Amino acid sequence: MERRTHILANERLCGKVLKIEDGYCEVELETTDEMRVDDKGLVHGGFTFSVADLSAMLAVNHPFVVLARAEVSFLKPVVVGDKLISKAKVVGFEEGEGGKDKEGKDKEGKDKKGKKKYVVHVEVERERMNRGEGIDREERMDRGKGMDKGERMDREGKNQQNQREKVFEGKFICIVREKHVLD
C-alpha cells in the first residue's frame, strides 16, 4: 500500500516504515546515543511516543490525518541501542454526535463537524540483545554508535540472542480533516 501521509518524517528520529496495510502499520526505530537523557543510557520517552504516533498516523494513512488525543502507558524503560517496533491497528471509530448504528457507533465515524475520528490501538516493543545479565553500559554505547551485532560478538566472543518485550501501549484518536491542519 502506498504511503499517503507524514511523507517527510525523519526515519532517524521517528522511525522507518516496515509495513503499511489497510488499517495497520509497523514502524521500527533504532535508538541512538543522541536520544539519551542520562549516563545510564535512558532514552527520552518522546522518542517512544514519536514512533507510536507515526505508526498510528500511517495506520489511518490519509494525507490530512492529525492526532487529536492519546491515552498512553509507558510500561518499561528504553535504553540506547534498543530497537523499537511499533504496531498500530485501526480498531474502530469514536462515537460522535450523529445517529448511532446497531453497535452504538456513530454512522461513518464522524463527529458533528464531519471529521472522521479513528480509534487506533498502538503497542511498542523493544528488542534488545540478551546475555543473561542484561545489556551493560558499554554495549548500549556501542549499539548507540551503530556497532552491529556481529562486531560486538567478534569483540566479545559471546553468543547473544534477541529478546522482545512491550514497553508502551496506547489508544490514539486520529482525525481526518477536510484540508491540511495548517490551511
C-alpha positions in Angstrom: 0.0 0.0 0.0 1.2 3.5 -0.8 2.2 5.8 2.0 -0.1 8.9 1.9 0.9 10.9 5.0 3.8 12.0 7.0 6.0 11.6 3.9 8.9 13.7 5.3 9.0 12.2 8.8 12.7 11.7 9.7 13.5 8.0 9.9 16.3 8.5 12.3 14.1 10.4 14.8 10.6 9.0 14.1 11.3 5.5 12.7 11.4 3.5 9.4 8.2 2.1 8.0 8.3 -1.7 7.8 4.7 -2.4 6.7 1.6 -0.5 5.7 -1.7 -2.2 5.1 -5.3 -1.0 5.2 -5.8 0.0 8.8 -2.4 -1.4 10.0 1.2 -0.2 10.2 4.5 -1.3 11.6 7.4 1.2 12.2 10.9 0.5 13.6 13.2 2.9 15.4 16.8 2.3 16.3 17.6 4.2 19.5 20.9 6.1 19.4 23.2 8.0 21.8 21.7 11.4 20.9 18.3 10.2 22.4 19.8 9.5 25.8 19.0 11.6 28.8 21.5 10.3 31.4 24.7 8.4 32.0 22.8 5.1 32.3 21.6 5.4 28.7 17.9 6.0 29.3 16.2 7.1 26.1 13.7 10.1 26.4 10.1 8.9 26.3 9.3 11.4 23.5 11.1 9.1 21.0 9.0 6.1 22.1 5.9 8.3 21.7 7.1 9.5 18.3 7.4 6.0 16.8 4.0 5.1 18.2 2.4 8.3 16.8 3.9 7.8 13.3 2.6 4.2 13.2 -0.9 5.4 14.3 -0.9 8.1 11.5 0.2 5.6 8.9 -2.4 3.0 10.0 -5.0 5.7 9.1 -2.9 6.7 6.1 -4.8 9.8 4.9 -3.0 13.0 3.8 -4.9 15.1 6.3 -4.8 12.9 9.4 -3.8 14.5 12.8 -3.7 13.3 16.3 -6.5 14.6 18.5 -5.6 12.9 21.7 -3.9 9.8 23.1 -4.2 7.7 26.3 -0.9 6.0 26.8 1.1 4.0 29.2 4.9 3.8 29.3 5.4 0.2 30.7 9.2 -0.2 30.8 12.3 2.0 30.2 14.1 2.1 26.8 17.9 2.4 26.7 20.3 3.4 24.0 20.7 0.6 21.5 17.2 -0.9 21.9 15.3 -1.3 18.6 11.6 -0.2 19.0 8.9 -1.8 16.9 5.6 -0.1 16.9 2.4 -1.8 15.7 -0.7 0.2 15.1 -4.2 -1.0 14.2 -7.4 0.9 13.5 -9.9 -0.8 15.8 -13.0 1.4 15.2 -14.4 4.9 15.3 -15.1 7.1 18.3 -18.7 7.9 18.8 -19.8 11.3 17.5 -22.9 13.4 17.8 -24.8 11.9 14.9 -27.1 8.9 14.7 -26.0 5.5 16.1 -25.7 2.2 14.2 -26.7 -1.1 15.7 -23.4 -1.4 17.5 -23.8 2.0 19.2 -21.2 3.7 17.0 -22.0 6.9 15.1 -22.7 6.4 11.4 -19.5 6.7 9.3 -17.5 7.5 12.5 -17.9 11.3 12.1 -18.3 14.0 14.7 -20.8 16.8 14.3 -18.3 18.8 12.3 -18.0 16.0 9.8 -14.5 14.9 10.8 -13.8 11.2 10.8 -12.4 10.0 14.2 -10.4 6.8 14.1 -9.5 4.8 17.2 -6.1 3.3 16.8 -4.5 0.8 19.2 -0.7 1.0 19.4 1.8 -1.2 21.0 5.6 -0.7 21.1 8.0 -3.5 21.8 11.7 -3.2 22.4 14.2 -5.6 21.0 17.5 -6.0 22.8 20.3 -8.4 23.0 20.3 -10.8 25.9 23.4 -12.2 27.5 21.7 -13.4 30.6 22.6 -10.5 32.9 21.2 -7.8 30.5 22.9 -5.1 28.5 25.8 -3.4 30.1 26.6 0.3 29.6 29.5 -0.4 27.1 27.2 -2.4 24.9 24.5 0.3 24.9 27.1 2.8 23.9 28.3 0.5 21.0 24.8 0.0 19.8 24.0 3.7 20.0 27.1 4.4 17.8 25.9 1.9 15.2 28.2 -1.0 16.0 26.3 -4.1 14.8 25.7 -7.4 16.5 28.5 -9.2 14.5 31.1 -6.6 15.5 30.1 -6.9 19.2 30.1 -10.7 19.0 33.6 -10.7 17.4 34.9 -8.3 20.0 33.3 -10.1 23.0 33.1 -13.7 21.7 29.7 -14.0 23.4 26.5 -15.6 22.0 23.7 -13.1 22.0 20.0 -13.6 21.3 17.2 -11.1 20.5 14.5 -10.6 23.1 11.3 -8.6 22.8 9.0 -7.1 25.4 6.3 -4.5 25.4 7.4 -1.0 26.6 4.4 1.2 25.6 0.8 0.9 24.6 -2.0 3.4 23.9 -5.2 4.4 22.3 -4.8 7.1 19.8 -7.8 9.2 18.5 -6.9 10.4 15.0 -9.0 12.8 13.0 -9.1 13.1 9.2 -9.6 16.7 8.4 -11.1 18.1 5.2 -7.9 20.0 4.5 -4.4 20.3 5.9 -4.3 21.5 9.5 -2.2 24.5 8.5 -4.5 25.6 5.7 
